[in-house]
Amino acid sequence: MSRILTELYDNTMKSSEEEDLLSAVVPLMKLLTLTVIGLVLAHPRTQIIPKATFKLLSKLVFALFLPCLIFTHLGQSITLKNFVLWWFIPVNVLVSTVIGCILGFIVVIICRPPPQFVRFTIIMTGFGNTGNLPLAVVGSICHSEDHPFGPDCHRKGVAYVSFAQWVAVLLVYTLVYHMMEPPLEYYEIVEEGAEIEEQQQDNDVRFSKASQAFHRLLFPDLDLSAEGGGNSPESIRCLAEPRVVRKIRIVAEQTPIQHILQPPTIASMLAIIVGMVPQIKALFFEYDAPLSVITDSLEILAGAMVPSVMLILGGMLAEGPNDSKLGLRTTIGIIVARLLVLPLLGIGIVILAEKLQFLVDGDQMYRFVLLLQYTTPSAILLGAIASLRGYAVSEASALLFWQHLCALFSFSLYIVIYFKLLV
């Protein structure tokens, strides 16, 4: 009798393990299928869809589909209580970024990239994709019937991922924007508009001399040159601001505010404001809400986000890697640090946060999203920043290609591990 019970128990355990494995792998297979479709459509041999179409689709995802998804799901889930309760999500983004940057510094020490790519190596290791890819993974997992995250899987998962968006965008367009400034010795010597600037400076000097001559005619008793005029070292020294204040002012002036206020960030802010004010929230998300037509329309558009992102990823992989001067050893170092080492450290961080009671009790999706933040490849936004700054553009494109190609396998491995830990 005991032998029969033991066999039944073993068979039950094996079947449950197989179900857990299938529930982890099947969603990724769906995403992989969408990626392959995008790859076939964009491949140079088939050229069914041109490259320009994928660029247009990418803009639609960024400016329309993703903001709609964020607003409809985050706005419905967020409350003042949840805003306080979910505090560890943005903190986890900061922690994962700091640990990633430390790993990037270790990669620099071990792999020794070219001097002009030292900061680039640290950035590409430290800053992961906290938006499109986690949303696609959550959407695919919650679309399966046998997922272990409960009936509100998709709404909660999207809300958690979206809540981290604003922190990630702020980091990318402030810290990363300044770190991606090309080293001085690698600037272009001749730039457009240089002659115009020189002429403007000459005109300013002439105007300054004319104003000083006019000043002497009116006030002959005051000698500007003796007292240290507006351009003299003494007057500059007297009016000089503290060094720290000057650095803060320069950073603030050079920070591209128009890039921080991107559609996903605006959608996150609007969703938080609407969700935390019950009177406004009732207009959009309650039963028979007056503005439910708007939210229903946004939900229809939001449904296109996940398939579009994976098709775009397939299109990017079809293009192949660009030429890169980063070096094979550094490229492999970044991929290993970002996709293999960082997720292991992330598991330790989440377990520690669990023991310190920082996490929401009994919410496995909350923990899954935290773990995903350590698992993703480098943010695609980093390629946009590289293009914006004119620094390591081809290197960023090539590295993103290889990272996303390897991420198809590392994601599969770690999501199975996460399911084992959480279920």
GISULUR-V939448 format. One record per residue. N is the residue number from 0. RES is the residue in one letter. PHI is phi in whole degrees, -180 to 180 (* if undefined). OMEGA is omega as a letter, one per 30 degrees, with the letter a starting at -180 (NA if undefined). Layout:
# GISULUR-V939448
n = {N & N}
res = {RES & RES}
phi = {PHI & PHI}
omega = {OMEGA & OMEGA}
This chain:
# GISULUR-V939448
n = {0 & 1 & 2 & 3 & 4 & 5 & 6 & 7 & 8 & 9 & 10 & 11 & 12 & 13 & 14 & 15 & 16 & 17 & 18 & 19 & 20 & 21 & 22 & 23 & 24 & 25 & 26 & 27 & 28 & 29 & 30 & 31 & 32 & 33 & 34 & 35 & 36 & 37 & 38 & 39 & 40 & 41 & 42 & 43 & 44 & 45 & 46 & 47 & 48 & 49 & 50 & 51 & 52 & 53 & 54 & 55 & 56 & 57 & 58 & 59 & 60 & 61 & 62 & 63 & 64 & 65 & 66 & 67 & 68 & 69 & 70 & 71 & 72 & 73 & 74 & 75 & 76 & 77 & 78 & 79 & 80 & 81 & 82 & 83 & 84 & 85 & 86 & 87 & 88 & 89 & 90 & 91 & 92 & 93 & 94 & 95 & 96 & 97 & 98 & 99 & 100 & 101 & 102 & 103 & 104 & 105 & 106 & 107 & 108 & 109 & 110 & 111 & 112 & 113 & 114 & 115 & 116 & 117 & 118 & 119 & 120 & 121 & 122 & 123 & 124 & 125 & 126 & 127 & 128 & 129 & 130 & 131 & 132 & 133 & 134 & 135 & 136 & 137 & 138 & 139 & 140 & 141 & 142 & 143 & 144 & 145 & 146 & 147 & 148 & 149 & 150 & 151 & 152 & 153 & 154 & 155 & 156 & 157 & 158 & 159 & 160 & 161 & 162 & 163 & 164 & 165 & 166 & 167 & 168 & 169 & 170 & 171 & 172 & 173 & 174 & 175 & 176 & 177 & 178 & 179 & 180 & 181 & 182 & 183 & 184 & 185 & 186 & 187 & 188 & 189 & 190 & 191 & 192 & 193 & 194 & 195 & 196 & 197 & 198 & 199 & 200 & 201 & 202 & 203 & 204 & 205 & 206 & 207 & 208 & 209 & 210 & 211 & 212 & 213 & 214 & 215 & 216 & 217 & 218 & 219 & 220 & 221 & 222 & 223 & 224 & 225 & 226 & 227 & 228 & 229 & 230 & 231 & 232 & 233 & 234 & 235 & 236 & 237 & 238 & 239 & 240 & 241 & 242 & 243 & 244 & 245 & 246 & 247 & 248 & 249 & 250 & 251 & 252 & 253 & 254 & 255 & 256 & 257 & 258 & 259 & 260 & 261 & 262 & 263 & 264 & 265 & 266 & 267 & 268 & 269 & 270 & 271 & 272 & 273 & 274 & 275 & 276 & 277 & 278 & 279 & 280 & 281 & 282 & 283 & 284 & 285 & 286 & 287 & 288 & 289 & 290 & 291 & 292 & 293 & 294 & 295 & 296 & 297 & 298 & 299 & 300 & 301 & 302 & 303 & 304 & 305 & 306 & 307 & 308 & 309 & 310 & 311 & 312 & 313 & 314 & 315 & 316 & 317 & 318 & 319 & 320 & 321 & 322 & 323 & 324 & 325 & 326 & 327 & 328 & 329 & 330 & 331 & 332 & 333 & 334 & 335 & 336 & 337 & 338 & 339 & 340 & 341 & 342 & 343 & 344 & 345 & 346 & 347 & 348 & 349 & 350 & 351 & 352 & 353 & 354 & 355 & 356 & 357 & 358 & 359 & 360 & 361 & 362 & 363 & 364 & 365 & 366 & 367 & 368 & 369 & 370 & 371 & 372 & 373 & 374 & 375 & 376 & 377 & 378 & 379 & 380 & 381 & 382 & 383 & 384 & 385 & 386 & 387 & 388 & 389 & 390 & 391 & 392 & 393 & 394 & 395 & 396 & 397 & 398 & 399 & 400 & 401 & 402 & 403 & 404 & 405 & 406 & 407 & 408 & 409 & 410 & 411 & 412 & 413 & 414 & 415 & 416 & 417 & 418 & 419 & 420 & 421 & 422}
res = {M & S & R & I & L & T & E & L & Y & D & N & T & M & K & S & S & E & E & E & D & L & L & S & A & V & V & P & L & M & K & L & L & T & L & T & V & I & G & L & V & L & A & H & P & R & T & Q & I & I & P & K & A & T & F & K & L & L & S & K & L & V & F & A & L & F & L & P & C & L & I & F & T & H & L & G & Q & S & I & T & L & K & N & F & V & L & W & W & F & I & P & V & N & V & L & V & S & T & V & I & G & C & I & L & G & F & I & V & V & I & I & C & R & P & P & P & Q & F & V & R & F & T & I & I & M & T & G & F & G & N & T & G & N & L & P & L & A & V & V & G & S & I & C & H & S & E & D & H & P & F & G & P & D & C & H & R & K & G & V & A & Y & V & S & F & A & Q & W & V & A & V & L & L & V & Y & T & L & V & Y & H & M & M & E & P & P & L & E & Y & Y & E & I & V & E & E & G & A & E & I & E & E & Q & Q & Q & D & N & D & V & R & F & S & K & A & S & Q & A & F & H & R & L & L & F & P & D & L & D & L & S & A & E & G & G & G & N & S & P & E & S & I & R & C & L & A & E & P & R & V & V & R & K & I & R & I & V & A & E & Q & T & P & I & Q & H & I & L & Q & P & P & T & I & A & S & M & L & A & I & I & V & G & M & V & P & Q & I & K & A & L & F & F & E & Y & D & A & P & L & S & V & I & T & D & S & L & E & I & L & A & G & A & M & V & P & S & V & M & L & I & L & G & G & M & L & A & E & G & P & N & D & S & K & L & G & L & R & T & T & I & G & I & I & V & A & R & L & L & V & L & P & L & L & G & I & G & I & V & I & L & A & E & K & L & Q & F & L & V & D & G & D & Q & M & Y & R & F & V & L & L & L & Q & Y & T & T & P & S & A & I & L & L & G & A & I & A & S & L & R & G & Y & A & V & S & E & A & S & A & L & L & F & W & Q & H & L & C & A & L & F & S & F & S & L & Y & I & V & I & Y & F & K & L & L & V}
phi = {* & -64 & -65 & -64 & -64 & -64 & -64 & -62 & -64 & -63 & -64 & -65 & -64 & -64 & -66 & -68 & -65 & -64 & -65 & -62 & -65 & -65 & -65 & -87 & -85 & -57 & -58 & -69 & -65 & -64 & -64 & -63 & -63 & -62 & -65 & -64 & -61 & -62 & -64 & -66 & -65 & -100 & -62 & -57 & -75 & -90 & 51 & -67 & -120 & -71 & -61 & -62 & -67 & -67 & -64 & -65 & -64 & -62 & -65 & -64 & -61 & -71 & -94 & -130 & -65 & -65 & -59 & -63 & -64 & -63 & -65 & -69 & -92 & -70 & -62 & -75 & -94 & -75 & -138 & -62 & -66 & -67 & -58 & -76 & -69 & -93 & -59 & -75 & -64 & -65 & -63 & -64 & -61 & -64 & -63 & -63 & -68 & -63 & -63 & -62 & -66 & -64 & -62 & -62 & -65 & -65 & -61 & -61 & -66 & -79 & -90 & 51 & -69 & -54 & -53 & -72 & -113 & -66 & -64 & -59 & -62 & -64 & -64 & -68 & -85 & -87 & -108 & -99 & -82 & -102 & -119 & -58 & -69 & -59 & -64 & -66 & -66 & -61 & -62 & -70 & -65 & -73 & -75 & -76 & -77 & -100 & -72 & -97 & -105 & 86 & -68 & -95 & -54 & -69 & -63 & -68 & -62 & -65 & -63 & -65 & -64 & -66 & -65 & -88 & -61 & -65 & -67 & -63 & -66 & -61 & -63 & -66 & -91 & -115 & -65 & -66 & -57 & -81 & -70 & -86 & -68 & -61 & -57 & -57 & -72 & -109 & -71 & -68 & -72 & -107 & -122 & -65 & 83 & -65 & -65 & -64 & -64 & -64 & -63 & -64 & -64 & -61 & -63 & -65 & -65 & -61 & -65 & -65 & -66 & -64 & -67 & -67 & -63 & -64 & -65 & -67 & -64 & -79 & -127 & -66 & -76 & -98 & -105 & -66 & -67 & -73 & -87 & 86 & -66 & -62 & -106 & -77 & -60 & -67 & -69 & -63 & -65 & -67 & -95 & -66 & -87 & -58 & -61 & -64 & -63 & -63 & -63 & -62 & -64 & -64 & -62 & -65 & -69 & -90 & -75 & -80 & -60 & -64 & -85 & -66 & -83 & -85 & -51 & -63 & -67 & -62 & -63 & -64 & -63 & -63 & -63 & -66 & -64 & -63 & -68 & -86 & -107 & -56 & -65 & -74 & -61 & -64 & -72 & -107 & -118 & -75 & -66 & 58 & -67 & -59 & -105 & -65 & -61 & -67 & -65 & -64 & -65 & -65 & -65 & -62 & -66 & -63 & -63 & -85 & -67 & -62 & -62 & -65 & -61 & -71 & -64 & -64 & -61 & -62 & -64 & -67 & -68 & -67 & -70 & 81 & -77 & -82 & -66 & -137 & -99 & -69 & 100 & -65 & -63 & -68 & -60 & -64 & -60 & -64 & -63 & -64 & -65 & -76 & -100 & -116 & -80 & -59 & -61 & -64 & -65 & -62 & -60 & -63 & -63 & -67 & -64 & -64 & -63 & -64 & -67 & -83 & 61 & -88 & -101 & -71 & -64 & 70 & -105 & -72 & -64 & -58 & -68 & -63 & -66 & -60 & -68 & -61 & -64 & -95 & -103 & -77 & -70 & -60 & -64 & -65 & -59 & -64 & -65 & -67 & -65 & -60 & -66 & -66 & -91 & 66 & -132 & 56 & -67 & -68 & -66 & -64 & -63 & -65 & -67 & -62 & -60 & -67 & -64 & -69 & -66 & -71 & -65 & -58 & -91 & -66 & -59 & -59 & -63 & -76 & -69 & -62 & -63 & -63 & -64 & -64 & -74 & -93 & -91}
omega = {a & l & l & l & l & l & l & l & l & l & l & l & l & a & l & l & l & l & l & l & l & a & l & a & a & l & l & l & l & l & l & l & l & l & l & l & l & l & a & a & a & a & a & a & a & l & l & l & a & a & a & l & l & l & l & l & l & l & l & l & a & a & a & a & a & l & l & l & a & a & a & a & l & l & l & a & a & l & l & l & l & l & l & a & a & a & a & a & l & l & l & l & l & a & l & l & l & l & l & l & l & l & l & l & l & l & l & a & a & a & l & l & l & a & a & a & l & l & l & l & l & a & a & l & a & a & a & l & a & a & a & a & l & l & l & l & l & a & a & l & a & l & l & a & a & l & a & a & l & a & a & a & a & a & a & a & l & l & l & l & a & a & l & a & a & l & a & a & l & l & a & a & l & a & a & a & a & l & a & l & a & l & a & a & a & l & l & a & a & a & l & l & a & a & l & a & l & l & l & l & l & l & l & l & l & a & l & l & l & a & l & l & l & l & l & l & a & a & a & a & a & l & a & a & a & a & a & a & a & a & a & a & a & a & l & a & a & a & a & l & l & a & a & l & l & l & l & a & a & l & a & a & a & a & a & a & a & l & l & a & l & a & l & l & l & l & l & a & l & l & l & l & a & a & a & l & a & a & l & a & a & l & a & a & l & l & a & l & a & a & a & l & l & a & l & l & l & l & l & l & a & a & a & a & a & l & a & a & a & l & l & l & l & l & l & l & l & a & a & a & l & l & a & l & a & a & a & a & l & l & l & l & l & a & l & a & a & a & a & a & a & l & l & l & l & l & l & l & a & l & l & l & l & a & l & l & l & a & l & a & l & a & a & l & l & a & a & l & l & l & l & a & l & a & a & l & a & a & l & l & l & l & l & l & l & l & a & a & a & a & l & a & a & l & l & a & a & a & l & l & a & l & a & l & l & a & l & a & a & l & a & a & a & l & l & l & a & l & l & a & a & a & NA}
